[in-house]
Amino acid sequence: MAFAVLPAAALTTFGLVAASNVFPFLASGGAWSRVAETGSRALTAARTAPRSREATAALDAHEAELHASLDQAKRLEYLAPRVIRPVLVVVLVLFLILAVLAGRVAGHFSRQLSRPLDEVVDWTDRIATAQPLPSGSPSRGAPEFDLLRLRMRLMAAQLEEGRTAATEAARLSAFRETARRVAHELKNPLTPIRFAVSRLRMSAAPELQETIDVLEVETQRLDRLAKSFAQFGRLPDGPVADIDVAELLRYAARTALPPTTTVLVELPDDLPFVSGHHDPLARAVSNLLLNAADAAGPDGTIIVSAETISEPTPSVRISVHDTGPGIPAETLCRIWEPYTTTKPGGTGLGLAIVRQTILAHGGSVGALSEPGRGTTITLTVPLSRTDGRPETPDA
C-alpha cells in the first residue's frame, strides 16, 4: 500500500505547490494593465511639471520598466489559456502512469513476500505432522527465503532422525523388557527340571535312557535360549577399559570357530585401542564369526579385517566377510531385528545382541550382501567411549 500511496501523495503535493506558484502569475495580467494605465497618467502629469535632469531620467527609466512589465503581462495573458489545459492533462497522465506503476510494484513485492510466506507456513505444518517436504521447485521470493527453506529442510531431517531414534529406542526397550521376562520365566523351572532329569537317568530303566537323553538335550537348548534372552535383556555395564581390538579379533578367530574353518585375519600393525566393555564386544565378534561360519559352510572362507576411520568420529571399523550364498535383499534389511532368523532352531537374537552392544558403545553396524558372492558385516566402534545408553537405563 505504501508503494502506491507515497508516490501519489508526492505527485499531488508537487502539483499543489506548482499551482500555488503559477496561478498568481496567470491571474495577474489584468492587474498589470491597470497599473500601466494609471502609471501612464501619472507620468504624463509629472512631465508637465518643472523637473530637474535627474528627475527626467528617473521618469524615463520608470516608463521603460512599466512598458516592459506591461508587455510581459500581455504575453502571459495570451499564453495562459493555451498552456494551462495541456499542463493539467500532462500532470494527470503522469499521475495515472505513476499510480499504475506504483500499484504493479506494490503487487510484485506483495507476491514476493506472500507466496514464500504461505509456503513456509505450509512447511511448518508438514514438519509438525511428520509429513515429507515438497521436492519440487520452490516459489519465487527474496534470496533470504532460499536460506530459510534450506534450514527448514535440515531441521526436518534432524527431527525425522530424532523421531526414528526415539521410536527405535522405545521398540528396543520393549524387546529387552520382554526378553528379561521370558528369561526369568524360563530360568525358574529349568533348575528343578535338570535335577529331575539327573535323578531319572540314575533310576530309570535302560529302555527309557533315550527318552531321558531327549529331555536333557531339550533342557540344555532351553537353558541356552534363556541365556540369550537374558543377554539381550540387559545393556553392557560395569567399568570401561582400553581394548586391544587386534588381539580380541585374533583370539576370537582361534577360539570361536571349528579348526576346520578357513579364517583369514588381515589386520594393520597400528590398529588403535578402543574404550569399552571387553566381554560384550568379544561376544559380539564371536556371534558374527559363528554366523559367518554357518553361512560359509565347511568349504567356505571367512575374512576378518579392521581399519581406522576418522569420520564421523575416530573409530575402528571391523569387517567380517564370508563366502556363503549371501542374503536376499528383502531379508538383509531385517537381520538386525530381534527374533529374526533363517536358521532352524535359532532364536533370532544373535545379531540383535551384536547391534545392541555396538550401539551401547556409541557405534554403528552395517551389512552388505550379494547373492552368490557372500556377506560382509561391519561393526564401527569409536576410539573414545560415547555412551549410547538411553536416558533411563534399564534395571
Secondary structure, DSSP 8 states (H G I E B T S, - for coil): -HHHHHHHHHHHHHHHHHHHHHHHHHTTHHHHHHHHHHHHHHHHHHHHS---HHHHHHHHHHHHHHHHHHHHHHHHHHHHHHHHHHHHHHHHHHHHHHHHHHHHHHHHHHHHHHHHHHHHHHHHHHHHTT-----S------HHHHHHHHHHHHHHHHHHHHHHHHHHHHHHHHHHHHHHHHHHHHHHHHHHHHHHHHHHHHHS-GGGHHHHHHHHHHHHHHHHHHHHHHHHTS---S--EEE-HHHHHHHHHHHSS-TTSEEEEE--TT---EEE-HHHHHHHHHHHHHHHHHHH-TT-EEEEEEEEE-SSSSEEEEEEEE-SS---HHHHTTTTSTT---STT--S-HHHHHHHHHHHTT-EEEEEEETTTEEEEEEEEESS------SS---
